[in-house]
C-alpha cells in the first residue's frame, strides 16, 4: 500500500496530524479497511490514513504485527543505525547528511505560488476588443 500526503491539520491539543490518501491493490485496500474497522475514514472512494509522525510526501504503508497500519521506515531506520554506529567519522557524517537531505530536502525547496501568464507577441491579431 502507498500513502500520499494530501494535507495536515492541528488538533485542539496542539498535535499536528498528517493526512495521507491510501492506494493499493483491491486486496490491500480490503485489508486496510478491515484493520481500520470503525476508524476507517473515506474521502469519496479514497481511504485516509492519519498520523502525528510525518512519513514523507509519499510512503509505503504496512500492517504491523499488532494489526496497526504504519509507515514502513525500514530504510530510514537502517540509515540512522549506520549513522549512529559511525557517529563522528566521515562515513557517519556522510550518511547523516544524506539521510537529512532525503528526509527534509524537498520541504524547503521554493515553489511558485502561481503560474506566470503567457506573454503575447505584438504580431497576434486580437481583433476589435
N, C-alpha and C positions, 0 to 999 in steps of 0.2 A: 504494500500500500504506500501511497505517497501523500504527503501533505504539502499544500501551497498556502503560504500566509496571505490572508486577504484583508485583515485589519487587526486592530488591537483596541482595548478599552481599559479604563481604570475602574476597579470595583470600589464600593463605598469604603472598604477597609484600606484602600491605597494600593492594593496589589494590581500590577499591570498584567492583563490577560491577553495572550496572543491567540488569534483565531485562525485556524487552518481549514481549508477545503480539502476533503479527503477524496482520493480517487484510487481506483484499482480494478481488479477483475471482479466479476459478479460474485465469485466465491469469497474474495477478500472483503468486499463490501457487506456481504451477508454475515461474515464472521465479525466484522466491525460492529454492525448493528446488534448482533447477539450479545457481544461483550459490553456494549454500552447500555443495553436494556432500556430501562425507563429514563436514563440520562441521555438517550440519543436525541440530538438536535439536528434538524434538517433545515436547509435554506433552499427552497424549491426541491429539486431532486438530489441535491448535494449534501452529504453528511458533513458535519463540522466537528472538529477536534479542538479542544480548549486546553491551554497550558499556561502556567505562570513562568515557565522556563523557555526563553527564546530558543528555537530549534533551527534557525536559519530561514531564509526566504522560501526554501523548499527542503523537504526532509523525507527520509524513509520512515515509515511507521511500522512498528511490530507489536505483537502481543507479548507481554511479559509472562513469566511463569506464574504470576498471581492473577492473570487474566485482565490486566490493565493494558491500555494502548499507550505506548511510549515512543519517543523518537529513538531511532537506532543511532546511538552515539559511539559505536564501537571504534570507528576510525579515529574520532576525536580523542577518546579515552586512551587509545594506543599511543597517539602522538604526545599527549600530555604525560603519559608514563615515561616515554623516551626522554622528553624534555626534563622531567624531574630526575631521572637516572643520571643524566649528564649535565645537570644544572651547573652553571659557572664555567662550562667548557665551550669551545667554539661550536661543537655539534649540538649541545643542548640549547645554546643561544640561537643557532640557526633554525632548529626545529621549533622553538618557541616563537620566533619571529614569523616563520612561515605559517604556523598554526594561527597566530593572531591575525595575520594578513587575510587568511582564508575565512576566518570567522567574522571579522568586522570590516574588512577592506571595502566591501561594496556598500556598507551602511553610510559611509562618509563621502561617497562619490557624488559630485554635483549632478543634479538632474534638472533639465529645463522645466520651467513652470508652465510653459505653453509652447505651442508650435508656432514658429515665426511665419508671418504672412508671406506669400509668394509675390515677388515684385514683378509687375508687368512691364513690358517694354513699350516705348513710345510708338512703335510701328503697329501695335494692335489697334484695330478699328473697333471702338466700343459703341459706335452708332450715336444716335442722339440721346443723350442721357438727360 
